[in-house]
Amino acid sequence: MNAVTSTQSKKRFGAFEFFYKYGTLITILLLVIFFGTMNENFLSYTNIINILRSISIVTIIAIGLTVSLAVGGFDLSVGSTASLANALVISMFVWHGQSVGLGIAITILFCLVVGLVNAFLVINFKIQDMLMTLATMFIFQGVALTYTRGATVSQNMIMPNGDFATGEIPKLFGQLGKVPWIIIIMFVVVLLVHLFLNYTKHGRYMYMIGGNAEAAKLSGIAVRKYRLFAYLISALFAGVGGIILGARVMSAEVNAGGPYLMDAVAAAFIGYSVLGSGKPNAFGTFVGAVLIGILSNGLIMLSVPYYAMDIVKGSVLALALAITYYKRRH
């Protein structure tokens, strides 16, 4: 009886292992077949490009979050950082008449300061990353709102003194938010971080810190330095996401980056299980973003109301978390 029970347990575990490794990819395949059957335009070249374009910004932001997860952190402020970057970069052009290069450079610099603030608070006060970045999320969101005075920043907007803004958003900047550049930038970010985390000693050190920070410290790894580095990278890519968002819509809406947080978290955690990785990884995060993008696009094509989308995304995230943490306990 024990032998039979043991065999059955092994079969169940083997089935779970298979689903854990390939479940996300199988789900994507099934969704593609389902939506492709329900709507003949789903598999068209134009729609595939639309899906890739729609996930580009969330993928870039999620990649930054993935790096913070790699060291055992959790940067919840990425959405607010993207909002701040979006407001800053557009204001550099519209309010201050800066060039593309200088406007982007100043925005990136401010985002790195955001990363420094997060790292300083998390590392020095030893408060759980999620709780501290939850607080800074509201702070940076407030900074963005205060900076823009709660208004949308766009060309020819009315300034507080009643005059119209005279600066123009450069056409070159607008190209960053269009196909193919927005998709190329996404792929470059995914590839660079994938290579960094998996094929450099610094990436391996980050994974060691995320696995057991105390053991990594005893091994001589500069844990504080790598955690600082992780939060800088997280803020950097959140900033890049905000900049690309500005290039795509050519304006800065109030808290424009906020809605990307949930999708970024979902993509990153879905990525844990892709090909059985069991850890944050760039390729898995991209696959997670693709899954979310296909779901959103397919449901829109089926005329599912936009206000029901969060139910689906939340369910997908809950399933990804359940699988990830079940795997960790077994």
Disulfide bonds with the S-S distance in Angstrom:
none
